């Protein structure tokens, strides 16, 4: 893999890892309003501004964990690129992205559960 491509991939993962907790924190604080583009968008989280903030506050820990994993995979890609191992580079990138996505899904499930009314 060309060095520039590995650097681009690593940089995108680092930036994406930083953006995830930033977006969730802004939504939880009310600085990012309900929208159809970014944030946790389920019927229960989109029901009201209070639900939106509550959901993102509930998912904050998961989002931070996902962001750290994704950013570390980006850093790993940059470090592995120096070794010249394309297979290891791909494993680090894909592994980090998949684990980050799993953590984000778990956070979204927690957020959705936090905003649903209790079952009778």
Protein Blocks (a to p, Z undefined) as FASTA:
>chain_A
ZZklmmmmmmmmmmmmmmmmmmmmmmmnopaccdfkbccddfklmmpmklmmmmmmmmmm
mmmmmmmmmmmmmmmmmmmmmnopaklmmmmmmmmmmmmmmmmmmmmmmmmmmmpccdZZ
